[in-house]
Structure formats: C-alpha cells, structure tokens
Amino acid sequence: MKLTFGTANETSTTLYLDEDDTVIVRSNNPEIAHKIARAVNRDDLFEALVSSLTPFRSSEMGGLLVNMIDIRQPKAKEVEKQLNMLINFADVILNTVEIRSEINEYDDANAA
C-alpha cells in the first residue's frame, strides 16, 4: 500500500491509497498530509502506522482522551477541537485500510 499526495486547498488535502481509495485530510495545514504520506511510504512502514494508530480510534483510547480534557482550562476548547480532528483522521485511515483489506480478501476468494 502506498499513500500519494493529491490536491490541497485551504481546508483539506487529498491522499490516494494505492490510487484506488481516497483519504481526505481536513486541516488548515496541508503540510500535515505531506508528512503523513511521507511517513507511511518511507521504508514500507504502513503496517507500523496502522498498528500505532489503532489504539487511537475514537471508539477506543482516542475518544477517552478527548473526554479527559478539562474544558475549564484556558484554550481547552481549541485543544479538544484539534485532538478530535487528529482522532477523526486516524479513524479515516483505519476504516479505509479495513475496507481495502475486505476488498482484497473478496477478490482473492473469487479468483480461486
């Protein structure tokens, strides 16, 4: 699997997963998507990225981290918003990987 950089504007960046699937990063900083794509593609670290992101799903530790933010603290709302955005991005990557794996398993089963 390989992430390639697509288009970018002020609010989102498009990454392509093996040119078959699209991942959209919603961020005011398109450099984040560049860094993620480079990290994923460098030395075939895709599996390591998936493994490291898995605990941060919104349904797992990621959601718990957001709930731990004390909104009474200064700038807590901004921190909560940014953490939520990062956790949602992890969800998008992991969901795309799962869908792609299911497609590959289906294709392999039907090829036999």
Biopython code that builds the backbone (N, CA, C, O; Angstrom):
import numpy as np
from Bio.PDB.StructureBuilder import StructureBuilder

atoms = [
    (1, "MET", "N", (0.842, -1.175, 0.000)),
    (1, "MET", "CA", (0.000, 0.000, 0.000)),
    (1, "MET", "C", (0.888, 1.239, 0.000)),
    (1, "MET", "O", (1.968, 1.258, 0.589)),
    (2, "LYS", "N", (0.400, 2.264, -0.675)),
    (2, "LYS", "CA", (1.165, 3.491, -0.751)),
    (2, "LYS", "C", (0.221, 4.685, -0.754)),
    (2, "LYS", "O", (-0.770, 4.705, -1.484)),
    (3, "LEU", "N", (0.538, 5.678, 0.068)),
    (3, "LEU", "CA", (-0.215, 6.921, 0.078)),
    (3, "LEU", "C", (0.478, 7.921, -0.835)),
    (3, "LEU", "O", (1.679, 8.158, -0.703)),
    (4, "THR", "N", (-0.276, 8.509, -1.760)),
    (4, "THR", "CA", (0.275, 9.545, -2.618)),
    (4, "THR", "C", (-0.503, 10.827, -2.407)),
    (4, "THR", "O", (-1.695, 10.807, -2.100)),
    (5, "PHE", "N", (0.185, 11.930, -2.576)),
    (5, "PHE", "CA", (-0.406, 13.247, -2.361)),
    (5, "PHE", "C", (-1.217, 13.655, -3.575)),
    (5, "PHE", "O", (-0.768, 13.515, -4.712)),
    (6, "GLY", "N", (-2.411, 14.161, -3.324)),
    (6, "GLY", "CA", (-3.275, 14.628, -4.398)),
    (6, "GLY", "C", (-3.406, 16.132, -4.354)),
    (6, "GLY", "O", (-2.404, 16.847, -4.332)),
    (7, "THR", "N", (-4.621, 16.613, -4.342)),
    (7, "THR", "CA", (-4.877, 18.046, -4.344)),
    (7, "THR", "C", (-4.977, 18.581, -2.921)),
    (7, "THR", "O", (-5.252, 17.840, -1.977)),
    (8, "ALA", "N", (-4.749, 19.876, -2.792)),
    (8, "ALA", "CA", (-4.853, 20.524, -1.489)),
    (8, "ALA", "C", (-5.482, 21.896, -1.666)),
    (8, "ALA", "O", (-5.278, 22.566, -2.678)),
    (9, "ASN", "N", (-6.247, 22.298, -0.666)),
    (9, "ASN", "CA", (-6.742, 23.665, -0.615)),
    (9, "ASN", "C", (-6.618, 24.151, 0.825)),
    (9, "ASN", "O", (-5.912, 23.535, 1.624)),
    (10, "GLU", "N", (-7.283, 25.228, 1.162)),
    (10, "GLU", "CA", (-7.104, 25.828, 2.486)),
    (10, "GLU", "C", (-7.691, 24.984, 3.620)),
    (10, "GLU", "O", (-7.302, 25.164, 4.774)),
    (11, "THR", "N", (-8.615, 24.074, 3.322)),
    (11, "THR", "CA", (-9.280, 23.326, 4.399)),
    (11, "THR", "C", (-9.100, 21.821, 4.321)),
    (11, "THR", "O", (-9.455, 21.120, 5.269)),
    (12, "SER", "N", (-8.561, 21.299, 3.225)),
    (12, "SER", "CA", (-8.416, 19.845, 3.129)),
    (12, "SER", "C", (-7.326, 19.466, 2.131)),
    (12, "SER", "O", (-6.936, 20.244, 1.260)),
    (13, "THR", "N", (-6.861, 18.244, 2.302)),
    (13, "THR", "CA", (-5.856, 17.673, 1.410)),
    (13, "THR", "C", (-6.308, 16.260, 1.060)),
    (13, "THR", "O", (-6.828, 15.541, 1.913)),
    (14, "THR", "N", (-6.113, 15.866, -0.183)),
    (14, "THR", "CA", (-6.497, 14.536, -0.628)),
    (14, "THR", "C", (-5.260, 13.659, -0.746)),
    (14, "THR", "O", (-4.262, 14.041, -1.357)),
    (15, "LEU", "N", (-5.346, 12.476, -0.149)),
    (15, "LEU", "CA", (-4.311, 11.458, -0.296)),
    (15, "LEU", "C", (-4.948, 10.265, -0.992)),
    (15, "LEU", "O", (-6.121, 9.970, -0.766)),
    (16, "TYR", "N", (-4.194, 9.584, -1.828)),
    (16, "TYR", "CA", (-4.702, 8.403, -2.510)),
    (16, "TYR", "C", (-3.996, 7.177, -1.970)),
    (16, "TYR", "O", (-2.774, 7.163, -1.829)),
    (17, "LEU", "N", (-4.771, 6.151, -1.670)),
    (17, "LEU", "CA", (-4.251, 4.890, -1.160)),
    (17, "LEU", "C", (-4.216, 3.915, -2.322)),
    (17, "LEU", "O", (-5.262, 3.435, -2.759)),
    (18, "ASP", "N", (-3.019, 3.614, -2.833)),
    (18, "ASP", "CA", (-2.844, 2.726, -3.981)),
    (18, "ASP", "C", (-3.686, 3.155, -5.182)),
    (18, "ASP", "O", (-4.065, 2.312, -5.996)),
    (19, "GLU", "N", (-3.974, 4.413, -5.303)),
    (19, "GLU", "CA", (-4.723, 5.005, -6.412)),
    (19, "GLU", "C", (-6.150, 4.497, -6.535)),
    (19, "GLU", "O", (-6.869, 4.927, -7.438)),
    (20, "ASP", "N", (-6.587, 3.593, -5.655)),
    (20, "ASP", "CA", (-7.950, 3.079, -5.712)),
    (20, "ASP", "C", (-8.855, 3.739, -4.685)),
    (20, "ASP", "O", (-10.058, 3.870, -4.912)),
    (21, "ASP", "N", (-8.298, 4.149, -3.574)),
    (21, "ASP", "CA", (-9.077, 4.721, -2.487)),
    (21, "ASP", "C", (-8.583, 6.130, -2.198)),
    (21, "ASP", "O", (-7.420, 6.460, -2.432)),
    (22, "THR", "N", (-9.488, 6.950, -1.687)),
    (22, "THR", "CA", (-9.170, 8.336, -1.396)),
    (22, "THR", "C", (-9.330, 8.599, 0.090)),
    (22, "THR", "O", (-10.307, 8.173, 0.705)),
    (23, "VAL", "N", (-8.367, 9.302, 0.660)),
    (23, "VAL", "CA", (-8.428, 9.745, 2.050)),
    (23, "VAL", "C", (-8.357, 11.257, 2.019)),
    (23, "VAL", "O", (-7.445, 11.821, 1.415)),
    (24, "ILE", "N", (-9.305, 11.925, 2.660)),
    (24, "ILE", "CA", (-9.308, 13.375, 2.703)),
    (24, "ILE", "C", (-8.943, 13.816, 4.113)),
    (24, "ILE", "O", (-9.592, 13.429, 5.084)),
    (25, "VAL", "N", (-7.905, 14.623, 4.211)),
    (25, "VAL", "CA", (-7.461, 15.161, 5.490)),
    (25, "VAL", "C", (-8.043, 16.557, 5.615)),
    (25, "VAL", "O", (-7.722, 17.439, 4.818)),
    (26, "ARG", "N", (-8.887, 16.762, 6.596)),
    (26, "ARG", "CA", (-9.474, 18.080, 6.814)),
    (26, "ARG", "C", (-8.612, 18.821, 7.832)),
    (26, "ARG", "O", (-8.614, 18.514, 9.024)),
    (27, "SER", "N", (-7.883, 19.797, 7.324)),
    (27, "SER", "CA", (-6.973, 20.560, 8.168)),
    (27, "SER", "C", (-6.633, 21.857, 7.450)),
    (27, "SER", "O", (-6.626, 21.920, 6.221)),
    (28, "ASN", "N", (-6.355, 22.884, 8.233)),
    (28, "ASN", "CA", (-5.922, 24.145, 7.640)),
    (28, "ASN", "C", (-4.455, 24.103, 7.240)),
    (28, "ASN", "O", (-3.941, 25.056, 6.654)),
    (29, "ASN", "N", (-3.777, 22.996, 7.557)),
    (29, "ASN", "CA", (-2.356, 22.865, 7.275)),
    (29, "ASN", "C", (-2.118, 21.661, 6.367)),
    (29, "ASN", "O", (-2.051, 20.532, 6.853)),
    (30, "PRO", "N", (-1.990, 21.882, 5.053)),
    (30, "PRO", "CA", (-1.790, 20.747, 4.137)),
    (30, "PRO", "C", (-0.466, 20.025, 4.359)),
    (30, "PRO", "O", (-0.299, 18.895, 3.900)),
    (31, "GLU", "N", (0.472, 20.653, 5.051)),
    (31, "GLU", "CA", (1.764, 20.008, 5.319)),
    (31, "GLU", "C", (1.591, 18.765, 6.184)),
    (31, "GLU", "O", (2.414, 17.852, 6.114)),
    (32, "ILE", "N", (0.537, 18.709, 7.000)),
    (32, "ILE", "CA", (0.278, 17.527, 7.826)),
    (32, "ILE", "C", (0.083, 16.307, 6.933)),
    (32, "ILE", "O", (0.637, 15.243, 7.207)),
    (33, "ALA", "N", (-0.693, 16.454, 5.876)),
    (33, "ALA", "CA", (-0.925, 15.341, 4.952)),
    (33, "ALA", "C", (0.371, 14.924, 4.261)),
    (33, "ALA", "O", (0.613, 13.732, 4.071)),
    (34, "HIS", "N", (1.206, 15.890, 3.885)),
    (34, "HIS", "CA", (2.502, 15.574, 3.279)),
    (34, "HIS", "C", (3.338, 14.738, 4.241)),
    (34, "HIS", "O", (3.927, 13.734, 3.841)),
    (35, "LYS", "N", (3.391, 15.145, 5.497)),
    (35, "LYS", "CA", (4.194, 14.428, 6.486)),
    (35, "LYS", "C", (3.668, 13.010, 6.700)),
    (35, "LYS", "O", (4.448, 12.065, 6.822)),
    (36, "ILE", "N", (2.347, 12.866, 6.744)),
    (36, "ILE", "CA", (1.757, 11.532, 6.927)),
    (36, "ILE", "C", (2.083, 10.647, 5.737)),
    (36, "ILE", "O", (2.487, 9.497, 5.911)),
    (37, "ALA", "N", (1.913, 11.170, 4.528)),
    (37, "ALA", "CA", (2.205, 10.374, 3.328)),
    (37, "ALA", "C", (3.671, 9.959, 3.294)),
    (37, "ALA", "O", (3.985, 8.810, 2.985)),
    (38, "ARG", "N", (4.565, 10.888, 3.608)),
    (38, "ARG", "CA", (5.992, 10.549, 3.605)),
    (38, "ARG", "C", (6.304, 9.495, 4.665)),
    (38, "ARG", "O", (7.070, 8.565, 4.411)),
    (39, "ALA", "N", (5.720, 9.635, 5.837)),
    (39, "ALA", "CA", (5.988, 8.676, 6.913)),
    (39, "ALA", "C", (5.460, 7.290, 6.570)),
    (39, "ALA", "O", (6.109, 6.283, 6.850)),
    (40, "VAL", "N", (4.289, 7.246, 5.968)),
    (40, "VAL", "CA", (3.692, 5.961, 5.605)),
    (40, "VAL", "C", (4.520, 5.268, 4.537)),
    (40, "VAL", "O", (4.740, 4.059, 4.603)),
    (41, "ASN", "N", (4.970, 6.015, 3.573)),
    (41, "ASN", "CA", (5.666, 5.425, 2.436)),
    (41, "ASN", "C", (7.133, 5.118, 2.709)),
    (41, "ASN", "O", (7.722, 4.274, 2.035)),
    (42, "ARG", "N", (7.720, 5.784, 3.674)),
    (42, "ARG", "CA", (9.145, 5.592, 3.963)),
    (42, "ARG", "C", (9.390, 4.193, 4.521)),
    (42, "ARG", "O", (8.826, 3.823, 5.551)),
    (43, "ASP", "N", (10.196, 3.450, 3.866)),
    (43, "ASP", "CA", (10.608, 2.113, 4.310)),
    (43, "ASP", "C", (9.438, 1.174, 4.554)),
    (43, "ASP", "O", (9.513, 0.311, 5.429)),
    (44, "ASP", "N", (8.372, 1.325, 3.806)),
    (44, "ASP", "CA", (7.204, 0.439, 3.926)),
    (44, "ASP", "C", (6.703, 0.337, 5.362)),
    (44, "ASP", "O", (6.497, -0.763, 5.875)),
    (45, "LEU", "N", (6.511, 1.457, 5.995)),
    (45, "LEU", "CA", (6.072, 1.481, 7.387)),
    (45, "LEU", "C", (4.550, 1.505, 7.529)),
    (45, "LEU", "O", (4.035, 1.845, 8.594)),
    (46, "PHE", "N", (3.836, 1.152, 6.479)),
    (46, "PHE", "CA", (2.380, 1.251, 6.517)),
    (46, "PHE", "C", (1.785, 0.405, 7.639)),
    (46, "PHE", "O", (0.932, 0.879, 8.389)),
    (47, "GLU", "N", (2.226, -0.823, 7.754)),
    (47, "GLU", "CA", (1.689, -1.706, 8.804)),
    (47, "GLU", "C", (1.990, -1.158, 10.192)),
    (47, "GLU", "O", (1.165, -1.260, 11.100)),
    (48, "ALA", "N", (3.171, -0.579, 10.353)),
    (48, "ALA", "CA", (3.523, 0.010, 11.647)),
    (48, "ALA", "C", (2.624, 1.203, 11.950)),
    (48, "ALA", "O", (2.221, 1.403, 13.096)),
    (49, "LEU", "N", (2.308, 1.995, 10.929)),
    (49, "LEU", "CA", (1.413, 3.131, 11.130)),
    (49, "LEU", "C", (0.035, 2.662, 11.550)),
    (49, "LEU", "O", (-0.558, 3.209, 12.479)),
    (50, "VAL", "N", (-0.475, 1.645, 10.863)),
    (50, "VAL", "CA", (-1.797, 1.111, 11.208)),
    (50, "VAL", "C", (-1.795, 0.586, 12.641)),
    (50, "VAL", "O", (-2.738, 0.830, 13.394)),
    (51, "SER", "N", (-0.756, -0.125, 13.013)),
    (51, "SER", "CA", (-0.669, -0.663, 14.370)),
    (51, "SER", "C", (-0.603, 0.442, 15.412)),
    (51, "SER", "O", (-1.228, 0.347, 16.468)),
    (52, "SER", "N", (0.147, 1.480, 15.116)),
    (52, "SER", "CA", (0.277, 2.556, 16.093)),
    (52, "SER", "C", (-0.966, 3.424, 16.177)),
    (52, "SER", "O", (-1.239, 3.998, 17.231)),
    (53, "LEU", "N", (-1.730, 3.534, 15.091)),
    (53, "LEU", "CA", (-2.952, 4.345, 15.117)),
    (53, "LEU", "C", (-4.140, 3.618, 15.750)),
    (53, "LEU", "O", (-5.041, 4.259, 16.292)),
    (54, "THR", "N", (-4.144, 2.308, 15.686)),
    (54, "THR", "CA", (-5.302, 1.530, 16.135)),
    (54, "THR", "C", (-5.777, 1.889, 17.543)),
    (54, "THR", "O", (-6.985, 2.041, 17.730)),
    (55, "PRO", "N", (-4.911, 2.034, 18.538)),
    (55, "PRO", "CA", (-5.418, 2.377, 19.877)),
    (55, "PRO", "C", (-6.074, 3.757, 19.944)),
    (55, "PRO", "O", (-6.819, 4.049, 20.879)),
    (56, "PHE", "N", (-5.794, 4.605, 18.951)),
    (56, "PHE", "CA", (-6.316, 5.968, 18.989)),
    (56, "PHE", "C", (-7.629, 6.146, 18.234)),
    (56, "PHE", "O", (-8.043, 7.274, 17.968)),
    (57, "ARG", "N", (-8.276, 5.057, 17.892)),
    (57, "ARG", "CA", (-9.612, 5.162, 17.288)),
    (57, "ARG", "C", (-10.529, 5.925, 18.233)),
    (57, "ARG", "O", (-10.336, 5.913, 19.449)),
    (58, "SER", "N", (-11.523, 6.584, 17.665)),
    (58, "SER", "CA", (-12.474, 7.324, 18.506)),
    (58, "SER", "C", (-13.248, 6.387, 19.412)),
    (58, "SER", "O", (-13.689, 6.785, 20.489)),
    (59, "SER", "N", (-13.416, 5.133, 18.980)),
    (59, "SER", "CA", (-14.158, 4.168, 19.792)),
    (59, "SER", "C", (-13.274, 3.522, 20.860)),
    (59, "SER", "O", (-13.766, 2.750, 21.683)),
    (60, "GLU", "N", (-11.991, 3.827, 20.853)),
    (60, "GLU", "CA", (-11.069, 3.252, 21.832)),
    (60, "GLU", "C", (-10.454, 4.380, 22.653)),
    (60, "GLU", "O", (-11.176, 5.245, 23.148)),
    (61, "MET", "N", (-9.148, 4.384, 22.802)),
    (61, "MET", "CA", (-8.477, 5.352, 23.648)),
    (61, "MET", "C", (-8.617, 6.792, 23.137)),
    (61, "MET", "O", (-8.606, 7.730, 23.934)),
    (62, "GLY", "N", (-8.746, 6.971, 21.836)),
    (62, "GLY", "CA", (-8.873, 8.318, 21.280)),
    (62, "GLY", "C", (-10.066, 9.071, 21.844)),
    (62, "GLY", "O", (-9.950, 10.231, 22.239)),
    (63, "GLY", "N", (-11.204, 8.409, 21.880)),
    (63, "GLY", "CA", (-12.396, 9.037, 22.439)),
    (63, "GLY", "C", (-12.239, 9.333, 23.915)),
    (63, "GLY", "O", (-12.724, 10.352, 24.406)),
    (64, "LEU", "N", (-11.568, 8.451, 24.617)),
    (64, "LEU", "CA", (-11.338, 8.671, 26.044)),
    (64, "LEU", "C", (-10.421, 9.872, 26.281)),
    (64, "LEU", "O", (-10.630, 10.636, 27.223)),
    (65, "LEU", "N", (-9.415, 10.038, 25.435)),
    (65, "LEU", "CA", (-8.518, 11.184, 25.573)),
    (65, "LEU", "C", (-9.256, 12.500, 25.407)),
    (65, "LEU", "O", (-9.013, 13.447, 26.155)),
    (66, "VAL", "N", (-10.157, 12.568, 24.432)),
    (66, "VAL", "CA", (-10.932, 13.792, 24.216)),
    (66, "VAL", "C", (-11.785, 14.091, 25.448)),
    (66, "VAL", "O", (-11.897, 15.241, 25.872)),
    (67, "ASN", "N", (-12.378, 13.054, 26.012)),
    (67, "ASN", "CA", (-13.238, 13.254, 27.188)),
    (67, "ASN", "C", (-12.457, 13.643, 28.434)),
    (67, "ASN", "O", (-13.040, 14.149, 29.393)),
    (68, "MET", "N", (-11.155, 13.417, 28.438)),
    (68, "MET", "CA", (-10.335, 13.748, 29.606)),
    (68, "MET", "C", (-9.948, 15.227, 29.667)),
    (68, "MET", "O", (-9.473, 15.696, 30.702)),
    (69, "ILE", "N", (-10.141, 15.956, 28.589)),
    (69, "ILE", "CA", (-9.741, 17.362, 28.562)),
    (69, "ILE", "C", (-10.659, 18.156, 29.491)),
    (69, "ILE", "O", (-11.883, 18.079, 29.388)),
    (70, "ASP", "N", (-10.061, 18.901, 30.380)),
    (70, "ASP", "CA", (-10.805, 19.750, 31.318)),
    (70, "ASP", "C", (-11.152, 21.052, 30.605)),
    (70, "ASP", "O", (-10.291, 21.913, 30.425)),
    (71, "ILE", "N", (-12.394, 21.195, 30.205)),
    (71, "ILE", "CA", (-12.803, 22.347, 29.410)),
    (71, "ILE", "C", (-12.784, 23.652, 30.199)),
    (71, "ILE", "O", (-12.999, 24.722, 29.629)),
    (72, "ARG", "N", (-12.533, 23.577, 31.483)),
    (72, "ARG", "CA", (-12.426, 24.798, 32.296)),
    (72, "ARG", "C", (-11.067, 25.460, 32.130)),
    (72, "ARG", "O", (-10.895, 26.618, 32.509)),
    (73, "GLN", "N", (-10.116, 24.753, 31.578)),
    (73, "GLN", "CA", (-8.767, 25.290, 31.402)),
    (73, "GLN", "C", (-8.719, 26.227, 30.194)),
    (73, "GLN", "O", (-9.502, 26.075, 29.257)),
    (74, "PRO", "N", (-7.797, 27.199, 30.218)),
    (74, "PRO", "CA", (-7.662, 28.120, 29.073)),
    (74, "PRO", "C", (-7.341, 27.344, 27.790)),
    (74, "PRO", "O", (-6.531, 26.417, 27.798)),
    (75, "LYS", "N", (-7.971, 27.727, 26.723)),
    (75, "LYS", "CA", (-7.763, 27.153, 25.380)),
    (75, "LYS", "C", (-8.120, 25.670, 25.294)),
    (75, "LYS", "O", (-7.721, 24.998, 24.343)),
    (76, "ALA", "N", (-8.851, 25.158, 26.253)),
    (76, "ALA", "CA", (-9.217, 23.737, 26.245)),
    (76, "ALA", "C", (-10.109, 23.398, 25.053)),
    (76, "ALA", "O", (-9.987, 22.317, 24.477)),
    (77, "LYS", "N", (-10.993, 24.300, 24.683)),
    (77, "LYS", "CA", (-11.881, 24.034, 23.539)),
    (77, "LYS", "C", (-11.071, 23.869, 22.251)),
    (77, "LYS", "O", (-11.367, 22.997, 21.435)),
    (78, "GLU", "N", (-10.054, 24.706, 22.076)),
    (78, "GLU", "CA", (-9.213, 24.603, 20.883)),
    (78, "GLU", "C", (-8.428, 23.297, 20.891)),
    (78, "GLU", "O", (-8.316, 22.631, 19.861)),
    (79, "VAL", "N", (-7.888, 22.930, 22.044)),
    (79, "VAL", "CA", (-7.150, 21.667, 22.165)),
    (79, "VAL", "C", (-8.081, 20.492, 21.883)),
    (79, "VAL", "O", (-7.708, 19.551, 21.181)),
    (80, "GLU", "N", (-9.280, 20.549, 22.427)),
    (80, "GLU", "CA", (-10.263, 19.485, 22.200)),
    (80, "GLU", "C", (-10.592, 19.368, 20.714)),
    (80, "GLU", "O", (-10.692, 18.264, 20.179)),
    (81, "LYS", "N", (-10.758, 20.502, 20.057)),
    (81, "LYS", "CA", (-11.080, 20.514, 18.623)),
    (81, "LYS", "C", (-9.936, 19.892, 17.810)),
    (81, "LYS", "O", (-10.179, 19.083, 16.915)),
    (82, "GLN", "N", (-8.697, 20.270, 18.121)),
    (82, "GLN", "CA", (-7.553, 19.748, 17.384)),
    (82, "GLN", "C", (-7.354, 18.255, 17.633)),
    (82, "GLN", "O", (-7.069, 17.504, 16.700)),
    (83, "LEU", "N", (-7.501, 17.825, 18.875)),
    (83, "LEU", "CA", (-7.362, 16.398, 19.180)),
    (83, "LEU", "C", (-8.464, 15.599, 18.492)),
    (83, "LEU", "O", (-8.215, 14.516, 17.963)),
    (84, "ASN", "N", (-9.664, 16.127, 18.501)),
    (84, "ASN", "CA", (-10.781, 15.470, 17.813)),
    (84, "ASN", "C", (-10.475, 15.313, 16.329)),
    (84, "ASN", "O", (-10.755, 14.268, 15.742)),
    (85, "MET", "N", (-9.902, 16.346, 15.725)),
    (85, "MET", "CA", (-9.569, 16.295, 14.300)),
    (85, "MET", "C", (-8.534, 15.197, 14.036)),
    (85, "MET", "O", (-8.672, 14.439, 13.075)),
    (86, "LEU", "N", (-7.507, 15.106, 14.873)),
    (86, "LEU", "CA", (-6.486, 14.080, 14.688)),
    (86, "LEU", "C", (-7.052, 12.674, 14.876)),
    (86, "LEU", "O", (-6.696, 11.756, 14.138)),
    (87, "ILE", "N", (-7.919, 12.509, 15.845)),
    (87, "ILE", "CA", (-8.529, 11.197, 16.092)),
    (87, "ILE", "C", (-9.452, 10.816, 14.941)),
    (87, "ILE", "O", (-9.492, 9.654, 14.537)),
    (88, "ASN", "N", (-10.186, 11.776, 14.416)),
    (88, "ASN", "CA", (-11.038, 11.500, 13.256)),
    (88, "ASN", "C", (-10.200, 11.098, 12.051)),
    (88, "ASN", "O", (-10.607, 10.238, 11.270)),
    (89, "PHE", "N", (-9.035, 11.712, 11.896)),
    (89, "PHE", "CA", (-8.150, 11.348, 10.793)),
    (89, "PHE", "C", (-7.654, 9.913, 10.957)),
    (89, "PHE", "O", (-7.582, 9.162, 9.984)),
    (90, "ALA", "N", (-7.316, 9.538, 12.182)),
    (90, "ALA", "CA", (-6.903, 8.151, 12.444)),
    (90, "ALA", "C", (-8.031, 7.192, 12.087)),
    (90, "ALA", "O", (-7.788, 6.135, 11.504)),
    (91, "ASP", "N", (-9.270, 7.555, 12.436)),
    (91, "ASP", "CA", (-10.431, 6.729, 12.084)),
    (91, "ASP", "C", (-10.550, 6.560, 10.574)),
    (91, "ASP", "O", (-10.810, 5.460, 10.088)),
    (92, "VAL", "N", (-10.360, 7.645, 9.834)),
    (92, "VAL", "CA", (-10.477, 7.591, 8.378)),
    (92, "VAL", "C", (-9.431, 6.651, 7.793)),
    (92, "VAL", "O", (-9.748, 5.826, 6.937)),
    (93, "ILE", "N", (-8.196, 6.768, 8.247)),
    (93, "ILE", "CA", (-7.134, 5.898, 7.738)),
    (93, "ILE", "C", (-7.452, 4.436, 8.048)),
    (93, "ILE", "O", (-7.385, 3.578, 7.168)),
    (94, "LEU", "N", (-7.799, 4.161, 9.303)),
    (94, "LEU", "CA", (-8.044, 2.773, 9.706)),
    (94, "LEU", "C", (-9.274, 2.191, 9.015)),
    (94, "LEU", "O", (-9.267, 1.020, 8.634)),
    (95, "ASN", "N", (-10.321, 2.982, 8.848)),
    (95, "ASN", "CA", (-11.511, 2.494, 8.145)),
    (95, "ASN", "C", (-11.194, 2.189, 6.684)),
    (95, "ASN", "O", (-11.679, 1.197, 6.139)),
    (96, "THR", "N", (-10.384, 3.031, 6.046)),
    (96, "THR", "CA", (-10.010, 2.804, 4.656)),
    (96, "THR", "C", (-9.179, 1.535, 4.529)),
    (96, "THR", "O", (-9.368, 0.760, 3.591)),
    (97, "VAL", "N", (-8.264, 1.317, 5.462)),
    (97, "VAL", "CA", (-7.443, 0.107, 5.437)),
    (97, "VAL", "C", (-8.327, -1.129, 5.595)),
    (97, "VAL", "O", (-8.133, -2.121, 4.891)),
    (98, "GLU", "N", (-9.296, -1.081, 6.512)),
    (98, "GLU", "CA", (-10.193, -2.226, 6.709)),
    (98, "GLU", "C", (-11.012, -2.518, 5.461)),
    (98, "GLU", "O", (-11.154, -3.675, 5.063)),
    (99, "ILE", "N", (-11.546, -1.481, 4.848)),
    (99, "ILE", "CA", (-12.349, -1.663, 3.633)),
    (99, "ILE", "C", (-11.481, -2.242, 2.524)),
    (99, "ILE", "O", (-11.898, -3.153, 1.809)),
    (100, "ARG", "N", (-10.271, -1.706, 2.387)),
    (100, "ARG", "CA", (-9.367, -2.201, 1.347)),
    (100, "ARG", "C", (-9.006, -3.662, 1.597)),
    (100, "ARG", "O", (-8.929, -4.449, 0.654)),
    (101, "SER", "N", (-8.786, -4.032, 2.854)),
    (101, "SER", "CA", (-8.469, -5.427, 3.186)),
    (101, "SER", "C", (-9.639, -6.345, 2.850)),
    (101, "SER", "O", (-9.443, -7.444, 2.331)),
    (102, "GLU", "N", (-10.859, -5.891, 3.146)),
    (102, "GLU", "CA", (-12.048, -6.691, 2.831)),
    (102, "GLU", "C", (-12.194, -6.871, 1.325)),
    (102, "GLU", "O", (-12.552, -7.953, 0.859)),
    (103, "ILE", "N", (-11.917, -5.816, 0.563)),
    (103, "ILE", "CA", (-11.990, -5.910, -0.891)),
    (103, "ILE", "C", (-10.962, -6.899, -1.414)),
    (103, "ILE", "O", (-11.260, -7.725, -2.276)),
    (104, "ASN", "N", (-9.735, -6.806, -0.876)),
    (104, "ASN", "CA", (-8.679, -7.737, -1.305)),
    (104, "ASN", "C", (-9.030, -9.170, -0.956)),
    (104, "ASN", "O", (-8.792, -10.067, -1.765)),
    (105, "GLU", "N", (-9.590, -9.416, 0.225)),
    (105, "GLU", "CA", (-9.994, -10.768, 0.621)),
    (105, "GLU", "C", (-11.091, -11.284, -0.301)),
    (105, "GLU", "O", (-11.071, -12.449, -0.699)),
    (106, "TYR", "N", (-12.043, -10.428, -0.643)),
    (106, "TYR", "CA", (-13.130, -10.816, -1.545)),
    (106, "TYR", "C", (-12.581, -11.158, -2.925)),
    (106, "TYR", "O", (-12.959, -12.164, -3.525)),
    (107, "ASP", "N", (-11.677, -10.301, -3.425)),
    (107, "ASP", "CA", (-11.061, -10.540, -4.732)),
    (107, "ASP", "C", (-10.275, -11.849, -4.743)),
    (107, "ASP", "O", (-10.353, -12.623, -5.697)),
    (108, "ASP", "N", (-9.512, -12.088, -3.666)),
    (108, "ASP", "CA", (-8.741, -13.336, -3.571)),
    (108, "ASP", "C", (-9.635, -14.556, -3.537)),
    (108, "ASP", "O", (-9.325, -15.568, -4.165)),
    (109, "ALA", "N", (-10.753, -14.475, -2.803)),
    (109, "ALA", "CA", (-11.684, -15.594, -2.702)),
    (109, "ALA", "C", (-12.341, -15.897, -4.046)),
    (109, "ALA", "O", (-12.555, -17.061, -4.385)),
    (110, "ASN", "N", (-12.659, -14.866, -4.803)),
    (110, "ASN", "CA", (-13.319, -15.055, -6.085)),
    (110, "ASN", "C", (-12.353, -15.436, -7.204)),
    (110, "ASN", "O", (-12.768, -15.952, -8.242)),
    (111, "ALA", "N", (-11.072, -15.182, -6.989)),
    (111, "ALA", "CA", (-10.078, -15.548, -8.011)),
    (111, "ALA", "C", (-9.779, -17.036, -8.004)),
    (111, "ALA", "O", (-9.324, -17.596, -9.001)),
    (112, "ALA", "N", (-10.036, -17.664, -6.877)),
    (112, "ALA", "CA", (-9.691, -19.098, -6.756)),
    (112, "ALA", "C", (-10.656, -19.991, -7.452)),
    (112, "ALA", "O", (-10.491, -21.211, -7.434)),
]
sb = StructureBuilder()
sb.init_structure("model")
sb.init_model(0)
sb.init_chain("A")
sb.init_seg("    ")
for serial, (resi, resn, name, xyz) in enumerate(atoms, 1):
    if name == "N":
        sb.init_residue(resn, " ", resi, " ")
    sb.init_atom(name, np.array(xyz, "f"), 0.0, 1.0, " ", f" {name:<3s}", serial, name[0])
structure = sb.get_structure()
